[in-house]
Amino acid sequence: MSDPTPKSYDCVAEARRIRDRISAEIAGMTHEELARWFSEYRYSDPFLQQLADRARPAADAPRAGSPSR
């Protein structure tokens, strides 16, 4: 059996590092603060950012069955 080739990039370690950074950033936020954080988040992927931008106006629209002001 041959020795495994050392990894140049560890995806699992990177995912955990990102998760820990985000968890520390949003720890203790209220629901309203989290909603604002998500709405202001800028994605590095242009396609994901385009999807988020499209979804934002729909999120601001009144929900079905809720009274409009």
N, C-alpha and C positions, 0 to 999 in steps of 0.2 A: 504494500500500500504506500502511495506517495504522500509526501507532506502537502497539506492544503496550501494553496497560494494565498499570501496575505492580501487582505482586502485593501483596495485603495479608497473605497468609500463604503461606509457602513450605514445603510438606509435606516435600519432599526434605531441605531444610536442617534441619527439625525432627527428622526421623527420624535423620539423621546425628548431631545434637546428643545425642539420647537414647541412641543406640547408643554414642557415645563416652563418655558419662557412665557407662553400665552397664559397659562394657568396663574403664574405669578402676576402678570399684568392685569388680569381681570378679577383677581381674588378680592372679595369683599364688595364688589360692585352690586348696586341694586339692579332690579329688573330694568328700570328706565335707563340707567347708565350703560348696562349691557346692550340694550337696544340701540342707543346712540353710538356705542363703540362699533357695533356691527354695521350700522348705516354709514359711518364715516370711514370704515376700513377700505383701503385701497389695495387691490390685488395686483401682484406683479405680472400675472398672466393676462394679456389684453382680452382674451376671450372671456375669462371669468369676470373681469371688470365690466365688460359689456353686458353680460347677463345680470350682474348686480345692479348696474345702472338702469336696465330695463325693469327690474323688479321693484325698484324704489318707489316709483309713482303709484304702483298698485298697492304697496304697503301703506301709503298715505291716504288712500281712498277709504271711505266709510265701509264697514263690514255690512254684509246683508243682514237686515233685521235690526241694525243699530240705528238709533235716531240720528238724523243729521242736524247740524246746528246752523 
